[in-house]
Amino acid sequence: MAVTVKFFASVREAVGASSETLDLPASVKTVGDLRAHLAARGDTWRDALGSPALRMACNQIMCGTDSAVADGAEVAFFPPVTGG
């Protein structure tokens, strides 16, 4: 299964990429699984994706960790938005 992963704001800065296309193992079925898969890359990734306030979207719809990821999906990770 191939997906496009996008990183925004401080997450992008931390991981050093704005997006990538990944071929995922069969064990990655949800956005939470994808997050854990990426976090397993090391401390930088774990720190960037580990915040409980991290926001996620699948196919441009806000979602939680239990949202299913299908072949061809676009998943985005970004910090919470603040305003003033």
N, C-alpha and C positions, 0 to 999 in steps of 0.2 A: 504494500500500500504506500503510495507516495502522497505527501502533503507539503504545502508551503507554510512555513512558519515565519511570522513577522514579529519583530521586536521594536518597541517604541520607547522614546525618551530615555530615562535612566537605565532601563533594561538593555536597550540598544547600546548605550555607552559602555555598560559593564561587560557585555558579551562580545563587543566589537564587531557586530554585524546588524544590518537592518532586516535581512531576511535570508532564508535558505530553503532549499527543497530537500526533503528527506525521504528515504525509503525506510519505512518503519517495520519493526518486527511484528509478527502476528499478535504478540502479547500486548501491544499498544492499541487499546480499543476506545479510550476516552481521553478527554483533554487532560485530566489528572494523570493518566498513564503517560501521556506525552510530556507533561511537565516533569514527572519523575525521571523519565528516560533522558531528558535534556539535563536535569540536575545531576545525574550520574556522571556527567562529563568531568566534574571536578568542582573545587571550592568556588571558583568564580561563577560558574553556572548555578550552583546550589544557592549562593548568596543572592544572585540576581533574580532567581525564580522562587526563592523560599519565603518571601514575605506573605503573611496571611492576607494582606490588603491588595495583593497583586490582582489585577483585573485581566479577564480573558474573554476572547470572542472567537466564535467558530462561524466561518462564512459571514462575517460582519454582523453577527448577532451576539450580544453579551450572553455569556454562559457560565456555568459552574464546572467544577472538576468532573462531574458525572456525565457531562454531555458527550455523546458518541462522536467519534472522528471517523469519517468515511474517506475512501480513496478520492484524491483530488481536492480535499478540503483545504481551506485557508484558516490557520489558527494564529491568533495574535495575542501577545502578552504585553501588558503595559501597566505602569504604576497608576494608582488612583489619581484622578484629576482634581486639582484644587483651584479655587478661584478667589478673587478678591474684589 
